[in-house]
Amino acid sequence: MTLILKEMETRQVTINANPQTGPKLVSRDSKPEGTIVEVEGIPIGGKEIVVMAGPCAVETLEQLTETARSVRAGGATILRGGAFKPRTSPYSFQGLGNEGLEMLGKAKAMTGLPVVSEVMDTRQVENVAKYADILQIGSRNMQNFPLLKEAGDCKLPILLKRGMMATIDEYLYAAEYVLSRGNSSVILCERGIRTFETSSRFTLDFNSIPVLKQRTHLPVIVDPSHGSGERWIVPSMAKAAIAAGADGLLIEVHYRPEEALCDGSQALYPEDFGMLMADLRKIAEAVGRSIYNR
């Protein structure tokens, strides 16, 4: 018994002698001036606010290209669209996979918009990187550490979404995994957390915007579509995010959301997106910023 107690004491001393110091590479202390992530000449993290928009999932070439043209006309400068979709139910639409990636490549060629698309598995990184300009790691994969390492090795910009149950510390450690592989082009994305509230899909945590901006040099954007889950809430959340200091937005837009195979209830109609962009320009000006216009 005495030997066991001594062993436990020795282990405790060892643990206490090596305390966890917190994430270093993402810390504002390591880079006080802040990071600007460049995506084909578009600066994310500077004074100008960047809007990424498009459908939740790539469904058809017509759906993607029509939506891409409309969001570009409305003022978006980056096209979002998922070829691979993580879904709660195995019976839900899982995305078109490689066929969807090829459609994203065609949409980029038609509109000139850089592409952000989700990667779900280490085996997908290389192929998605052939078509996407930003690799998105979704909330369900925020702590998929092999994927974070692989994405860090890829060297493309990474859009890292906060996990729906993740604390800020856990979120920053996830970003640290990517930076520790030599990739400092990481964009943080607040997309809402799960709380006891049921009136919206998630609770969009606006507190995280100033907290992250204080603690890390990485740019911070907001996804008001997943954060609310309801089309009519999205414009208010988008405007609030800009007022709170977000460096950009990730907004779902669909040319026919009532026919969408994925998250149609939270996708804006193109005309609503255009009106929202007009309002966002006013909000940005009021806080001393502007919407990036290519």
Backbone torsions as a table, in degrees:
resi	resn	phi	psi	omega
1	MET	NA	-41.9	179.7
2	THR	-62.5	-40.4	179.4
3	LEU	-64.2	-39.9	179.1
4	ILE	-63.2	-44.4	179.7
5	LEU	-62.4	-41.7	179.2
6	LYS	-63.6	-39.9	177.8
7	GLU	-61.6	-42.5	-179.8
8	MET	-64.8	-40.5	178.9
9	GLU	-63.5	-41.5	179.6
10	THR	-62.5	-43.8	179.1
11	ARG	-63.0	-40.0	-179.3
12	GLN	-65.1	-39.9	178.0
13	VAL	-62.8	-41.6	179.5
14	THR	-62.3	-43.1	179.3
15	ILE	-63.3	-45.2	-178.0
16	ASN	-67.7	-26.7	-179.0
17	ALA	-77.4	-14.7	179.9
18	ASN	-125.2	65.2	-176.8
19	PRO	-67.9	153.1	176.6
20	GLN	-72.5	124.4	-172.8
21	THR	-94.8	-7.3	-179.3
22	GLY	92.6	163.4	179.8
23	PRO	-65.3	133.0	-175.2
24	LYS	-102.4	-45.7	-172.6
25	LEU	-67.5	-31.3	179.8
26	VAL	-85.0	-10.0	-173.7
27	SER	-66.5	142.6	175.4
28	ARG	-60.7	-27.4	178.8
29	ASP	-64.1	-31.3	-178.2
30	SER	-78.7	-19.8	-179.7
31	LYS	-155.0	81.8	-174.4
32	PRO	-59.5	-30.2	-173.6
33	GLU	-78.5	-12.6	178.7
34	GLY	90.0	154.5	-179.4
35	THR	-102.7	136.4	170.9
36	ILE	-111.0	118.9	179.2
37	VAL	-90.9	122.8	-178.7
38	GLU	-98.1	128.6	177.4
39	VAL	-125.2	101.5	-177.3
40	GLU	49.6	46.8	177.5
41	GLY	86.4	-5.9	179.4
42	ILE	-91.3	119.1	-178.4
43	PRO	-87.2	123.1	178.0
44	ILE	-111.1	117.8	-178.8
45	GLY	118.0	-1.6	178.2
46	GLY	-95.2	-154.1	-178.0
47	LYS	-72.2	-28.2	-178.7
48	GLU	-86.8	139.9	-177.6
49	ILE	-94.4	130.5	-176.4
50	VAL	-103.7	132.4	179.6
51	VAL	-110.4	123.8	174.7
52	MET	-107.4	132.1	-175.6
53	ALA	-150.1	155.8	179.5
54	GLY	154.2	-175.4	-176.8
55	PRO	-73.9	154.3	175.4
56	CYS	-58.8	-47.6	-178.3
57	ALA	-130.9	146.1	172.6
58	VAL	-76.2	124.5	-176.9
59	GLU	-114.5	-50.1	176.8
60	THR	-142.3	162.8	178.2
61	LEU	-65.6	-38.4	178.2
62	GLU	-62.4	-48.8	-179.9
63	GLN	-57.3	-44.2	-176.6
64	LEU	-69.9	-47.9	-175.7
65	THR	-69.8	-39.1	178.0
66	GLU	-63.8	-42.6	178.7
67	THR	-67.4	-40.8	179.6
68	ALA	-61.0	-43.5	178.4
69	ARG	-62.7	-39.8	-176.8
70	SER	-69.9	-40.2	-179.3
71	VAL	-71.8	-32.1	175.3
72	ARG	-66.1	-43.1	178.0
73	ALA	-62.1	-33.0	-179.6
74	GLY	-77.0	-17.9	177.2
75	GLY	122.1	0.9	175.9
76	ALA	-71.0	148.6	-178.8
77	THR	-117.8	-5.9	176.0
78	ILE	-136.1	136.7	-178.9
79	LEU	-95.3	127.8	174.5
80	ARG	-102.7	149.3	177.5
81	GLY	179.2	130.7	-177.1
82	GLY	-97.6	125.7	172.7
83	ALA	-91.5	-30.3	175.7
84	PHE	-117.2	128.0	-174.0
85	LYS	-124.5	119.0	172.9
86	PRO	-77.6	122.9	-177.0
87	ARG	-124.4	146.1	179.6
88	THR	-62.4	-43.2	179.8
89	SER	-96.5	135.5	177.6
90	PRO	-69.3	-9.4	-178.9
91	TYR	-95.8	-5.5	178.7
92	SER	-80.0	162.2	178.9
93	PHE	-59.3	124.0	-174.4
94	GLN	-100.5	3.6	-177.9
95	GLY	97.7	166.1	-176.9
96	LEU	-92.1	-5.2	178.5
97	GLY	66.4	-133.9	-176.2
98	ASN	-60.5	-33.9	177.2
99	GLU	-62.7	-39.6	177.1
100	GLY	-65.5	-37.1	177.5
101	LEU	-62.9	-41.5	178.6
102	GLU	-62.9	-37.2	177.2
103	MET	-65.7	-38.2	177.4
104	LEU	-62.9	-39.0	176.4
105	GLY	-62.1	-39.3	178.6
106	LYS	-69.0	-40.3	179.1
107	ALA	-64.3	-37.9	177.4
108	LYS	-64.8	-42.5	179.6
109	ALA	-63.1	-35.7	-178.5
110	MET	-74.3	-38.2	-172.0
111	THR	-106.8	-20.9	-175.9
112	GLY	80.9	5.1	-178.9
113	LEU	-83.7	128.0	171.0
114	PRO	-60.6	158.8	-171.9
115	VAL	-117.8	137.2	168.1
116	VAL	-116.3	128.3	-178.0
117	SER	-144.7	150.9	-172.7
118	GLU	-81.7	142.9	171.6
119	VAL	-118.8	133.5	-173.4
120	MET	-110.1	-14.6	-170.0
121	ASP	-148.0	149.4	179.6
122	THR	-57.6	-31.6	-177.7
123	ARG	-72.8	-13.4	-178.6
124	GLN	-93.9	-16.9	-169.5
125	VAL	-56.8	-50.5	-175.9
126	GLU	-60.5	-42.6	-176.9
127	ASN	-72.9	-43.5	178.8
128	VAL	-62.1	-35.4	-179.0
129	ALA	-65.9	-17.4	177.4
130	LYS	-72.6	-25.0	-175.0
131	TYR	-114.0	-30.7	-176.1
132	ALA	-95.2	148.7	175.9
133	ASP	-97.3	-19.1	174.3
134	ILE	-133.6	131.4	175.8
135	LEU	-94.4	123.0	178.3
136	GLN	-94.9	130.0	171.2
137	ILE	-108.6	115.8	-173.1
138	GLY	-76.3	172.3	-174.8
139	SER	-59.9	-36.5	-178.6
140	ARG	-69.6	-18.4	-179.0
141	ASN	-109.5	11.9	-176.7
142	MET	-57.4	-32.4	179.1
143	GLN	-111.8	27.7	171.2
144	ASN	-83.6	87.1	-168.7
145	PHE	-64.1	-38.6	174.4
146	PRO	-60.5	-37.8	178.8
147	LEU	-68.1	-40.6	177.7
148	LEU	-60.3	-42.3	179.3
149	LYS	-66.1	-44.7	-179.8
150	GLU	-62.5	-41.0	177.9
151	ALA	-65.3	-36.4	176.9
152	GLY	-65.1	-36.4	178.2
153	ASP	-71.0	-23.6	-175.3
154	CYS	-67.4	-32.0	178.4
155	LYS	77.3	-6.8	172.4
156	LEU	-74.6	156.2	173.2
157	PRO	-57.2	142.2	-178.2
158	ILE	-117.0	126.7	172.6
159	LEU	-99.7	110.3	-174.1
160	LEU	-105.7	114.6	178.9
161	LYS	-84.8	145.5	177.0
162	ARG	-71.9	136.7	176.0
163	GLY	-64.2	147.7	-175.2
164	MET	-66.3	-17.0	178.0
165	MET	-121.0	15.9	-172.0
166	ALA	-90.6	140.9	171.0
167	THR	-79.0	167.5	177.4
168	ILE	-61.5	-41.5	179.4
169	ASP	-60.6	-45.3	179.0
170	GLU	-62.2	-39.1	179.5
171	TYR	-62.9	-45.4	-178.9
172	LEU	-67.5	-34.4	176.1
173	TYR	-65.4	-36.7	176.9
174	ALA	-61.5	-44.1	177.2
175	ALA	-63.9	-34.7	179.6
176	GLU	-60.1	-35.4	177.7
177	TYR	-57.9	-42.8	-178.5
178	VAL	-68.6	-47.5	-178.9
179	LEU	-64.4	-32.3	-178.7
180	SER	-66.7	-15.5	176.8
181	ARG	-93.5	5.3	176.4
182	GLY	98.2	5.7	-179.6
183	ASN	-107.0	106.7	-178.9
184	SER	-95.2	0.9	-178.7
185	SER	-88.4	72.4	-178.2
186	VAL	-115.9	132.0	176.6
187	ILE	-112.3	122.7	178.3
188	LEU	-85.3	141.6	-179.0
189	CYS	-132.9	113.2	173.5
190	GLU	-79.7	126.4	-177.0
191	ARG	-130.3	15.1	177.6
192	GLY	96.8	147.7	-180.0
193	ILE	-119.3	160.8	-179.2
194	ARG	-86.6	123.9	177.5
195	THR	-128.9	-170.4	178.5
196	PHE	-75.6	-12.1	-176.7
197	GLU	-72.8	135.2	-177.6
198	THR	-116.7	2.2	-177.7
199	SER	-75.4	-15.1	175.3
200	SER	-138.5	165.7	-175.1
201	ARG	-60.7	-44.9	175.5
202	PHE	-139.2	173.7	174.7
203	THR	-103.8	113.4	-178.0
204	LEU	-74.7	116.4	-172.7
205	ASP	-88.6	89.9	179.3
206	PHE	-70.8	-21.8	175.8
207	ASN	-58.0	-32.3	-174.9
208	SER	-65.3	-26.0	-176.1
209	ILE	-63.6	-58.0	178.4
210	PRO	-66.3	-31.4	179.0
211	VAL	-64.7	-47.9	179.0
212	LEU	-64.7	-41.0	-179.7
213	LYS	-63.5	-29.9	178.3
214	GLN	-78.4	-38.5	-171.5
215	ARG	-89.5	-22.9	-175.8
216	THR	-132.0	154.6	177.7
217	HIS	-88.8	-2.2	-176.7
218	LEU	-78.9	148.3	176.2
219	PRO	-66.6	149.7	-176.9
220	VAL	-125.0	123.3	175.0
221	ILE	-119.4	172.7	-176.1
222	VAL	-131.4	140.3	174.3
223	ASP	-107.3	94.8	-178.1
224	PRO	-76.6	-12.8	-179.1
225	SER	-74.5	-53.8	177.1
226	HIS	-71.9	-28.5	-179.6
227	GLY	-66.0	-22.4	-178.8
228	SER	-116.9	-41.2	-179.2
229	GLY	79.8	0.5	-178.6
230	GLU	-132.6	128.9	-176.4
231	ARG	-53.7	-42.8	-173.2
232	TRP	-70.7	-19.3	179.5
233	ILE	-85.7	-27.5	-171.2
234	VAL	-53.9	-48.1	-178.4
235	PRO	-58.0	-42.9	179.6
236	SER	-63.4	-41.6	-179.7
237	MET	-67.7	-37.2	178.8
238	ALA	-64.4	-44.3	-179.7
239	LYS	-66.9	-39.1	178.4
240	ALA	-64.7	-36.3	-179.7
241	ALA	-63.5	-41.9	178.5
242	ILE	-65.5	-41.8	178.5
243	ALA	-63.2	-31.0	-178.3
244	ALA	-83.0	-6.0	174.3
245	GLY	109.8	11.5	179.4
246	ALA	-63.7	147.1	179.8
247	ASP	-89.1	-5.9	-179.5
248	GLY	-178.7	176.4	-179.3
249	LEU	-135.5	149.2	174.5
250	LEU	-122.5	104.6	-169.0
251	ILE	-119.0	136.5	177.4
252	GLU	-87.8	128.1	178.2
253	VAL	-133.8	138.6	-179.8
254	HIS	-139.8	136.7	-176.3
255	TYR	-70.2	-21.4	174.1
256	ARG	-143.5	74.5	-173.1
257	PRO	-60.4	-25.4	178.6
258	GLU	-68.3	-15.9	178.6
259	GLU	-105.2	2.3	-174.8
260	ALA	-63.5	143.3	178.1
261	LEU	-86.1	-8.4	-175.1
262	CYS	-150.6	119.9	171.9
263	ASP	55.1	38.7	179.7
264	GLY	-63.4	-28.4	-176.8
265	SER	-67.0	-20.2	-178.7
266	GLN	-108.0	2.0	-179.7
267	ALA	-88.5	134.8	177.9
268	LEU	-79.0	149.8	167.5
269	TYR	-72.7	151.0	-179.6
270	PRO	-54.2	-39.9	-179.6
271	GLU	-66.9	-34.7	177.0
272	ASP	-68.6	-36.6	177.7
273	PHE	-63.7	-41.3	178.5
274	GLY	-61.0	-42.7	178.3
275	MET	-66.8	-38.6	178.2
276	LEU	-62.2	-42.2	-179.4
277	MET	-61.0	-37.3	177.2
278	ALA	-62.4	-40.9	178.4
279	ASP	-68.7	-38.9	-178.7
280	LEU	-63.8	-34.5	177.8
281	ARG	-62.6	-38.3	178.5
282	LYS	-68.3	-43.3	179.6
283	ILE	-62.9	-44.7	-179.7
284	ALA	-59.8	-44.2	179.1
285	GLU	-62.5	-37.3	-178.6
286	ALA	-65.7	-26.8	179.8
287	VAL	-104.7	17.7	174.0
288	GLY	78.9	25.0	179.8
289	ARG	-129.6	-174.0	177.5
290	SER	-148.8	160.2	176.0
291	ILE	-84.4	129.6	180.0
292	TYR	-63.7	132.0	-178.7
293	ASN	-130.0	113.8	-175.2
294	ARG	-75.0	NA	NA
